């Protein structure tokens, strides 16, 4: 499990983009308490998914289309 800042660093997404991707339901985080605040933790397996979503967003696709293309690419990487 990695924190949101590490996920942002490794995936190329901003923290705000990660929060938006999570709100859209494309990835899930686990929340834990660290002193008086909640901290998001992500599975390391989500790094590739976020990288691909961000790649397609940078190419001009909508969030939903970027997510669909990411799922297709992860299921059949030889097509892309």
C-alpha positions in Angstrom: 0.0 0.0 0.0 1.2 3.5 -0.9 0.1 6.9 0.1 -1.5 9.4 -2.3 1.7 11.5 -2.7 3.7 8.4 -3.7 1.0 7.3 -6.1 1.1 10.7 -7.7 4.9 10.6 -8.0 4.9 7.1 -9.5 2.0 7.5 -11.8 2.5 11.0 -13.1 -1.0 12.1 -11.9 -1.5 15.0 -9.6 -3.1 14.5 -6.2 -6.2 16.3 -7.4 -6.4 14.0 -10.4 -6.1 10.9 -8.2 -8.9 12.2 -6.0 -11.0 12.7 -9.1 -10.2 9.3 -10.5 -11.2 7.8 -7.1 -14.5 9.8 -7.0 -15.3 8.5 -10.5 -14.9 5.0 -9.2 -11.9 4.0 -11.4 -9.7 3.2 -8.4 -10.4 2.7 -4.7 -8.4 3.8 -1.7 -8.3 2.7 1.9 -8.6 5.5 4.4 -6.6 5.3 7.7 -6.2 7.8 10.6 -2.8 9.4 11.0 -3.0 11.6 14.1 -6.0 13.8 13.4 -6.4 13.4 9.6 -7.4 10.7 7.2 -4.7 9.4 4.8 -5.5 7.6 1.5 -3.6 4.4 0.7 -3.7 2.8 -2.7 -2.7 -0.6 -3.9 0.5 -0.7 -5.8 -1.3 -2.6 -8.5 -3.3 0.5 -9.4 -0.1 2.4 -10.5 -0.3 1.0 -14.0 -4.0 1.7 -14.3 -3.6 5.4 -13.2 -0.6 5.8 -15.6 -2.7 4.6 -18.5 -5.7 6.8 -17.6 -3.4 9.8 -17.4 -1.7 8.9 -20.7 -5.1 8.9 -22.4 -6.2 12.1 -20.7 -3.1 13.8 -21.9 -4.0 12.7 -25.4 -7.3 14.5 -25.1 -9.7 11.8 -24.2 -12.5 12.3 -21.7 -12.1 10.6 -18.3 -14.7 7.9 -19.1 -13.1 7.2 -22.5 -9.6 7.1 -21.0 -10.8 4.6 -18.4 -12.4 2.4 -21.0 -9.3 2.5 -23.2 -7.2 1.6 -20.1 -9.4 -1.4 -19.2 -9.1 -2.6 -22.8 -5.4 -2.2 -22.9 -4.9 -3.9 -19.5 -7.0 -6.9 -20.7 -5.4 -7.2 -24.1 -2.1 -5.3 -24.1 -1.1 -6.7 -27.6 -3.8 -4.6 -29.2 -2.1 -1.4 -28.3 
